[in-house]
Amino acid sequence: MTNSSQLDRLLTRTQLGWREPLEAFEVLKDTPFALLLNGGGGRWSYICANPMRTLEVKAADGPGDLVEARAAMADLPFERPGDAPPFCGGWAGLLSYEYGRALLPKLGTKPARGRWPDIALGLYNELIAFDHESRRAEHFYWGWQDAKTEQLLSLYSAPRKNLSVKGPLTSITTARMLRKDYEARLGRTVDYVHAGDCFQSNISQRFDFELNADRHPFNLTRRLAASSRAPFSAYFRLPGLALASNSPERFLQIVVEPGGGLKAVTQPIKGTRPRGKTDEEDRALANELLSSEKDLAENLMIVDLMRNDLSRISTPGSVRVPKLQALETYANVHHLVSTIEATLAPGRDAFDVIKAAFPGGSVTGAPKIRAMQIIEELEEEARGPYCGSLAWISPDGAMDSSILIRTVAFEEEEDGGWRGHFRSGGGIVADSVPAEEYTETLDKARAIRAALEGE
């Protein structure tokens, strides 16, 4: 335990004047391992940069890399101040979907990975936390051994710029697969369900584009924040790569309870309808979702899967479902969202939870391993960040993380331009109709396409 005098020596807190997180982050948009967690309609946003250590793994071959991450943080002197935000220092970054191959050895080694690493984490001893309720910003700096010299305070005071961008970011987004070919793969998934291979598998399609010559990936982050910012909006920069996410979905949260115990919370999304053009149509679509036997069954399957994943590392009898199939409404869609909670068994922590539950069941299907094998077969290419997670983990065991849906992966080209892609999919079950599932993928992709192609 760190006493108060030690904490005073280790932790420096600096109150800052209010700036919008997107505006403050702009100067960092091309800095490797700069991370913006832009908390949507919630309370907190964070800017992380200048990590004291990084962990970047191209192709993980087991859970040992997270063991390394745990060990690097285990000896850090840390005690959370009572008035601190949920995240005030620790690991943060990306777990790509293919990291699941390292945790679930029954999966194959194909399709080949692209440029995105399985793991890209920074150990941040400084960050800026933004409290949207009080409109206060605060800089946290931990003087841990090997800590980098403070940089964010000087960057925060950089002159403000006019960051608005008019006109389209790209001329067109193109589906990589013809509609008939994608629907045929959905039909094959339905056949697998009827054959008893799985109850559900989440099959996605990919959309490709090139940014116009004078555009940057961060322009998309700003556009999405203005039009439909979701609770887990984010931007993450790696060498030659950039990630813009507008995800509405939490993967796993771990809360430190009074007394030091850890509670895990997951909130899978299953079930989607577009927003209506009128109030009457909007209510009708929401009610249709709430009464859909197919969507309710889909949601329940994933609730059962996540209950099973969490039960393996939780105190017996502690897994519960306080919210089942609740309606949540966003700028472009209605969703069904359930909440599952569990008390972690003594000695278990965030890294154990990731090992037990990654990738999230809402974006694989059930049973998980067979559903992922079908995804490998039918999608025929690595997902990269899509359906992976952006996460932060504090030394006291607290964690929060997203499911990377509504997410765009950018790759920098030799001439300095940017090529990007995103995926959109849905859970396929016994009574899925391929033509309807295809339309649902377009509904889910609408906000990103509008932000890319619009004015």
Wavefront OBJ file of the C-alpha trace (Angstrom):
o trace
v 0.000 0.000 0.000
v 1.299 3.461 -0.890
v 1.004 5.935 1.992
v -0.161 9.506 1.478
v 3.303 11.039 1.620
v 4.574 8.603 -1.017
v 1.541 9.369 -3.152
v 2.259 13.098 -2.913
v 5.781 12.499 -4.206
v 4.707 10.144 -7.002
v 1.603 11.832 -8.362
v 1.394 15.366 -9.703
v -2.075 16.687 -10.554
v -2.561 19.904 -12.504
v -5.940 21.547 -13.078
v -6.361 22.817 -16.646
v -8.652 25.209 -18.409
v -11.424 23.518 -20.344
v -10.854 22.521 -23.954
v -12.858 20.052 -25.975
v -10.899 16.755 -26.079
v -10.967 16.593 -29.876
v -9.510 20.070 -30.161
v -6.833 19.409 -27.541
v -5.818 16.128 -29.188
v -5.364 17.506 -32.711
v -1.667 18.283 -32.217
v -1.109 14.592 -31.349
v -2.941 13.066 -34.305
v 0.292 11.772 -35.903
v 2.142 10.853 -32.684
v 2.714 7.082 -32.302
v 0.741 5.624 -29.387
v -1.301 8.787 -28.912
v -4.767 7.692 -27.829
v -8.005 9.657 -27.530
v -10.863 7.998 -25.663
v -13.728 10.354 -26.433
v -16.553 9.429 -24.093
v -19.593 10.346 -26.141
v -22.545 11.332 -24.026
v -20.874 9.969 -20.895
v -18.860 11.768 -18.273
v -15.192 11.064 -19.034
v -12.788 11.458 -21.945
v -9.019 10.875 -21.888
v -5.935 11.854 -23.851
v -3.009 9.468 -23.399
v 0.430 9.931 -24.978
v 4.151 9.570 -24.306
v 3.963 6.055 -22.771
v 6.846 4.966 -20.536
v 6.700 1.512 -22.140
v 4.994 -0.059 -25.138
v 3.956 -3.620 -25.918
v 3.494 -4.286 -29.631
v 3.033 -7.892 -30.786
v 2.529 -8.645 -34.464
v 1.311 -12.230 -34.022
v 0.756 -13.503 -30.490
v 1.210 -17.250 -29.918
v -0.302 -17.506 -26.443
v -1.442 -15.528 -23.422
v 2.116 -14.812 -22.307
v 2.145 -11.270 -23.657
v -0.592 -10.208 -21.247
v 1.330 -11.935 -18.453
v 4.194 -9.608 -19.392
v 1.847 -6.618 -19.269
v 0.563 -7.657 -15.845
v 4.110 -8.048 -14.505
v 5.155 -4.621 -15.796
v 2.362 -2.967 -13.845
v 2.340 -5.166 -10.750
v 5.166 -3.387 -8.946
v 4.104 0.180 -9.765
v 3.367 2.126 -6.562
v -0.228 3.226 -7.028
v -3.134 4.323 -4.897
v -6.159 5.869 -6.533
v -7.066 9.279 -5.079
v -10.655 9.358 -3.893
v -11.637 12.068 -6.364
v -9.751 10.643 -9.356
v -11.471 9.672 -12.622
v -11.898 5.967 -13.464
v -8.624 5.983 -15.460
v -5.662 7.984 -14.208
v -2.702 5.876 -15.379
v -1.776 2.369 -16.538
v -1.973 0.293 -19.714
v -4.181 1.338 -22.612
v -4.478 0.402 -26.270
v -5.555 -2.225 -28.785
v -6.279 -5.936 -28.804
v -7.074 -6.932 -32.394
v -9.610 -9.649 -33.164
v -6.843 -12.073 -34.201
v -5.460 -12.024 -30.655
v -8.261 -14.516 -30.045
v -6.190 -17.109 -31.914
v -3.601 -16.946 -29.131
v -6.258 -17.548 -26.469
v -8.330 -20.177 -28.315
v -5.842 -22.678 -29.768
v -8.488 -24.648 -31.671
v -8.602 -21.804 -34.170
v -6.446 -21.992 -37.284
v -3.567 -19.804 -38.391
v -5.413 -18.447 -41.416
v -6.380 -16.084 -42.883
v -3.022 -14.289 -42.929
v -2.769 -11.190 -40.757
v -2.504 -7.792 -42.405
v -0.474 -4.825 -41.144
v -2.306 -4.516 -37.833
v -0.647 -6.063 -34.746
v -2.489 -8.416 -32.425
v -1.509 -6.253 -29.434
v -0.523 -2.576 -29.244
v -0.510 -1.212 -25.684
v 1.148 1.743 -23.995
v 1.932 2.011 -20.289
v 0.958 5.630 -19.640
v 2.341 7.471 -16.639
v 0.660 10.692 -17.810
v -2.708 11.561 -19.271
v -5.347 14.264 -19.320
v -8.829 13.436 -18.027
v -11.844 15.491 -19.137
v -14.926 15.654 -16.921
v -17.804 16.616 -19.225
v -20.213 17.103 -16.315
v -18.148 19.741 -14.529
v -16.286 20.859 -17.695
v -12.982 20.474 -15.909
v -9.772 18.976 -17.267
v -6.906 17.625 -15.182
v -3.398 16.410 -15.985
v -2.116 13.327 -14.106
v 1.596 12.538 -13.987
v 3.038 9.540 -12.103
v 6.749 9.701 -11.298
v 7.233 5.942 -11.529
v 10.652 4.445 -12.167
v 11.519 4.793 -15.887
v 8.709 7.329 -16.358
v 9.034 9.609 -19.366
v 9.402 13.347 -18.851
v 6.075 15.205 -18.884
v 4.985 16.375 -22.349
v 1.210 16.776 -22.396
v 1.007 20.045 -20.451
v 2.985 21.960 -23.063
v 1.073 20.329 -25.906
v -2.240 21.156 -24.241
v -1.441 24.846 -24.359
v -0.658 24.804 -28.106
v -2.526 27.463 -30.119
v -6.031 26.532 -31.209
v -6.632 25.782 -34.868
v -9.649 25.835 -37.123
v -10.089 22.112 -37.698
v -13.307 22.074 -39.696
v -13.110 20.294 -43.049
v -15.598 20.924 -45.822
v -16.422 18.481 -48.569
v -16.154 14.691 -48.815
v -13.237 12.807 -47.265
v -13.392 10.191 -50.017
v -15.120 9.947 -53.368
v -16.643 6.508 -52.797
v -16.717 3.536 -50.426
v -16.812 0.173 -52.193
v -18.018 -3.144 -50.843
v -15.282 -5.708 -51.375
v -17.855 -8.433 -52.023
v -20.784 -8.421 -54.439
v -24.167 -8.510 -52.742
v -24.999 -11.931 -54.187
v -21.707 -13.372 -52.912
v -22.189 -11.970 -49.420
v -25.764 -13.229 -49.250
v -24.557 -16.648 -50.402
v -22.156 -16.747 -47.451
v -24.939 -15.769 -45.092
v -26.971 -18.628 -46.558
v -24.096 -21.027 -45.860
v -24.031 -19.783 -42.269
v -27.758 -20.555 -41.919
v -27.004 -24.058 -43.240
v -24.334 -24.481 -40.554
v -26.876 -23.503 -37.908
v -29.436 -25.995 -39.218
v -26.731 -28.685 -39.292
v -26.069 -28.108 -35.588
v -22.583 -26.613 -35.949
v -23.545 -23.466 -34.061
v -26.496 -21.478 -32.791
v -25.217 -18.200 -34.228
v -22.216 -16.847 -36.131
v -21.463 -13.195 -36.822
v -20.542 -12.706 -40.498
v -19.415 -9.304 -41.755
v -18.626 -7.650 -45.061
v -15.854 -5.165 -45.795
v -15.968 -1.676 -47.351
v -12.840 -0.058 -48.826
v -11.932 3.533 -49.713
v -9.054 5.946 -50.214
v -8.978 9.305 -48.485
v -8.764 12.304 -50.771
v -5.247 13.735 -51.013
v -5.795 16.588 -48.542
v -7.658 14.523 -45.929
v -6.502 12.808 -42.728
v -7.948 9.964 -40.590
v -8.549 12.394 -37.732
v -10.979 14.293 -39.973
v -13.268 11.263 -39.787
v -13.062 11.181 -35.981
v -14.192 14.807 -35.864
v -17.021 14.186 -38.331
v -18.339 11.201 -36.396
v -18.179 13.118 -33.119
v -20.280 15.889 -34.655
v -22.900 13.617 -36.222
v -23.284 10.512 -34.074
v -20.630 10.239 -31.362
v -21.041 6.979 -29.465
v -20.073 6.138 -25.861
v -16.807 4.457 -26.884
v -15.614 6.837 -29.586
v -11.828 6.783 -29.974
v -8.797 7.566 -32.114
v -5.531 5.615 -31.839
v -2.328 6.282 -33.767
v 0.396 3.729 -34.447
v 3.349 3.961 -36.855
v 1.807 3.892 -40.328
v -1.640 3.089 -38.915
v -4.608 4.974 -37.463
v -7.880 3.820 -35.934
v -11.127 5.814 -35.756
v -13.895 4.177 -33.746
v -17.474 5.222 -33.106
v -18.459 2.158 -31.129
v -21.588 2.112 -28.958
v -20.672 -1.192 -27.303
v -18.845 -1.973 -24.082
v -16.884 -5.214 -23.955
v -15.865 -5.518 -20.301
v -15.671 -3.140 -17.379
v -14.075 -3.960 -14.040
v -14.992 -1.864 -11.025
v -13.017 -1.848 -7.771
v -15.579 -2.290 -5.010
v -15.299 -1.069 -1.406
v -12.956 -3.489 0.321
v -10.910 -4.086 -2.809
v -12.984 -6.765 -4.566
v -13.416 -6.615 -8.339
v -16.745 -6.680 -10.183
v -16.878 -7.414 -13.913
v -19.621 -5.944 -16.120
v -20.271 -6.689 -19.802
v -22.980 -5.198 -22.036
v -23.383 -7.116 -25.305
v -25.429 -5.623 -28.143
v -27.569 -7.945 -30.245
v -30.585 -6.736 -32.215
v -30.713 -3.664 -34.469
v -33.248 -1.500 -36.272
v -32.662 1.767 -38.167
v -34.058 5.032 -36.829
v -37.321 6.166 -38.408
v -37.774 9.271 -40.526
v -40.699 10.402 -38.375
v -41.430 10.018 -34.655
v -44.212 7.574 -35.443
v -42.011 5.434 -37.691
v -39.189 5.586 -35.133
v -41.424 4.282 -32.336
v -42.757 1.553 -34.614
v -39.248 0.355 -35.452
v -38.242 0.376 -31.781
v -41.355 -1.623 -30.837
v -40.709 -4.027 -33.701
v -37.236 -4.702 -32.295
v -38.548 -5.200 -28.761
v -41.099 -7.753 -29.993
v -38.874 -9.596 -32.486
v -38.537 -13.245 -31.437
v -35.437 -13.612 -33.624
v -33.614 -10.599 -32.160
v -34.588 -11.440 -28.596
v -33.327 -15.000 -29.091
v -30.072 -13.715 -30.597
v -29.528 -11.465 -27.616
v -30.299 -14.229 -25.141
v -27.794 -16.593 -26.806
v -24.989 -14.077 -26.318
v -26.069 -13.360 -22.731
v -25.722 -17.089 -21.994
v -22.309 -17.196 -23.703
v -20.999 -14.233 -21.698
v -22.412 -15.666 -18.463
v -20.471 -18.843 -19.184
v -17.239 -16.944 -19.989
v -17.422 -14.908 -16.785
v -18.397 -17.860 -14.598
v -14.984 -19.444 -15.192
v -13.164 -16.697 -13.294
v -15.888 -15.525 -10.882
v -17.064 -16.383 -7.408
v -19.650 -19.208 -7.703
v -23.205 -17.875 -7.765
v -22.182 -14.253 -8.381
v -23.065 -14.038 -12.088
v -26.304 -12.111 -12.594
v -28.205 -10.278 -15.363
v -29.628 -6.987 -13.988
v -30.799 -5.853 -17.458
v -32.000 -8.204 -20.169
v -32.713 -7.003 -23.728
v -33.066 -3.308 -22.885
v -33.656 -0.833 -25.716
v -30.914 1.745 -26.349
v -31.246 4.392 -29.055
v -28.438 6.090 -30.980
v -28.289 8.615 -33.805
v -28.771 6.038 -36.575
v -30.023 2.825 -34.953
v -31.929 1.205 -32.093
v -30.159 -1.656 -30.272
v -31.045 -4.375 -27.767
v -28.468 -4.302 -24.943
v -28.157 -6.661 -21.972
v -26.014 -6.257 -18.851
v -24.212 -9.151 -17.130
v -22.318 -8.736 -13.836
v -20.054 -11.033 -11.807
v -17.738 -10.809 -8.803
v -14.234 -11.975 -9.707
v -12.827 -14.857 -7.670
v -9.984 -13.948 -5.274
v -6.698 -13.657 -7.149
v -8.367 -13.011 -10.517
v -7.893 -9.717 -12.347
v -8.509 -7.865 -15.616
v -5.978 -9.960 -17.519
v -7.779 -13.146 -16.449
v -11.078 -11.664 -17.616
v -9.623 -10.868 -21.036
v -8.204 -14.375 -21.311
v -11.576 -15.900 -20.396
v -13.839 -13.747 -22.573
v -11.901 -12.283 -25.537
v -13.091 -11.688 -28.202
v -16.575 -10.642 -27.139
v -19.339 -13.140 -27.777
v -21.607 -10.539 -29.376
v -19.228 -10.366 -32.357
v -18.391 -14.053 -32.663
v -21.502 -16.123 -32.004
v -22.136 -19.273 -30.027
v -20.568 -21.636 -29.260
v -17.633 -19.285 -29.608
v -14.901 -21.484 -31.083
v -17.074 -23.088 -33.775
v -18.617 -19.705 -34.628
v -15.126 -18.228 -35.050
v -14.058 -21.133 -37.255
v -17.017 -20.376 -39.525
v -16.048 -16.682 -39.565
v -12.516 -17.653 -40.638
v -13.881 -19.818 -43.433
v -16.473 -17.426 -44.829
v -14.813 -14.016 -44.394
v -11.494 -15.290 -45.809
v -9.406 -12.420 -44.401
v -8.161 -11.175 -41.065
v -10.423 -8.712 -39.270
v -7.617 -6.757 -37.624
v -9.024 -4.201 -35.166
v -12.655 -4.901 -36.143
v -14.404 -6.760 -33.305
v -11.296 -6.525 -31.171
v -11.133 -4.050 -28.303
v -9.677 -0.770 -27.104
v -9.054 -1.057 -23.374
v -7.465 0.626 -20.387
v -6.315 -1.164 -17.214
v -5.226 0.566 -13.996
v -2.743 -0.853 -11.453
v -5.552 -1.287 -8.880
v -7.451 -3.631 -11.212
v -10.022 -1.242 -12.691
v -10.644 -1.605 -16.423
v -12.947 -0.503 -19.203
v -13.001 -1.621 -22.819
v -15.001 -1.401 -26.016
v -16.020 -3.762 -28.768
v -14.560 -2.298 -31.959
v -17.620 -2.145 -34.155
v -18.407 1.008 -36.216
v -14.634 1.251 -36.557
v -12.387 2.329 -39.443
v -8.826 1.032 -39.876
v -6.450 3.286 -41.842
v -3.111 2.338 -43.395
v -0.641 4.958 -44.577
v 0.714 4.549 -48.087
v 4.249 5.261 -49.305
v 3.184 8.577 -50.854
v 1.717 9.757 -47.539
v -1.886 9.126 -48.538
v -4.292 6.977 -46.570
v -6.246 3.864 -47.500
v -9.025 2.725 -45.173
v -11.594 0.014 -44.612
v -14.376 -0.877 -42.225
v -16.633 -3.869 -41.729
v -20.291 -4.299 -40.870
v -22.006 -7.523 -39.932
v -24.625 -9.252 -37.840
v -25.445 -12.443 -36.000
v -26.818 -15.145 -38.290
v -29.252 -17.632 -36.747
v -31.599 -20.359 -37.967
v -34.331 -18.045 -39.261
v -32.062 -15.329 -40.698
v -32.999 -14.095 -44.172
v -29.813 -13.181 -46.092
v -31.410 -10.248 -47.943
v -32.619 -8.729 -44.655
v -29.249 -9.300 -42.964
v -27.524 -7.572 -45.890
v -29.769 -4.530 -45.415
v -28.956 -4.486 -41.698
v -25.230 -4.240 -42.461
v -25.950 -1.137 -44.539
v -27.984 0.380 -41.694
v -25.060 -0.142 -39.320
v -22.582 1.332 -41.808
v -24.684 4.400 -42.632
v -23.057 6.828 -40.168
v -19.517 6.028 -41.280
v -20.384 6.208 -44.975
v -22.162 9.531 -44.480
v -19.191 10.976 -42.595
v -16.786 9.831 -45.317
v -18.809 10.781 -48.377
v -20.763 13.799 -47.139
v -20.047 17.497 -46.955
l 1 2 3 4 5 6 7 8 9 10 11 12 13 14 15 16 17 18 19 20 21 22 23 24 25 26 27 28 29 30 31 32 33 34 35 36 37 38 39 40 41 42 43 44 45 46 47 48 49 50 51 52 53 54 55 56 57 58 59 60 61 62 63 64 65 66 67 68 69 70 71 72 73 74 75 76 77 78 79 80 81 82 83 84 85 86 87 88 89 90 91 92 93 94 95 96 97 98 99 100 101 102 103 104 105 106 107 108 109 110 111 112 113 114 115 116 117 118 119 120 121 122 123 124 125 126 127 128 129 130 131 132 133 134 135 136 137 138 139 140 141 142 143 144 145 146 147 148 149 150 151 152 153 154 155 156 157 158 159 160 161 162 163 164 165 166 167 168 169 170 171 172 173 174 175 176 177 178 179 180 181 182 183 184 185 186 187 188 189 190 191 192 193 194 195 196 197 198 199 200 201 202 203 204 205 206 207 208 209 210 211 212 213 214 215 216 217 218 219 220 221 222 223 224 225 226 227 228 229 230 231 232 233 234 235 236 237 238 239 240 241 242 243 244 245 246 247 248 249 250 251 252 253 254 255 256 257 258 259 260 261 262 263 264 265 266 267 268 269 270 271 272 273 274 275 276 277 278 279 280 281 282 283 284 285 286 287 288 289 290 291 292 293 294 295 296 297 298 299 300 301 302 303 304 305 306 307 308 309 310 311 312 313 314 315 316 317 318 319 320 321 322 323 324 325 326 327 328 329 330 331 332 333 334 335 336 337 338 339 340 341 342 343 344 345 346 347 348 349 350 351 352 353 354 355 356 357 358 359 360 361 362 363 364 365 366 367 368 369 370 371 372 373 374 375 376 377 378 379 380 381 382 383 384 385 386 387 388 389 390 391 392 393 394 395 396 397 398 399 400 401 402 403 404 405 406 407 408 409 410 411 412 413 414 415 416 417 418 419 420 421 422 423 424 425 426 427 428 429 430 431 432 433 434 435 436 437 438 439 440 441 442 443 444 445 446 447 448 449 450 451 452 453 454 455
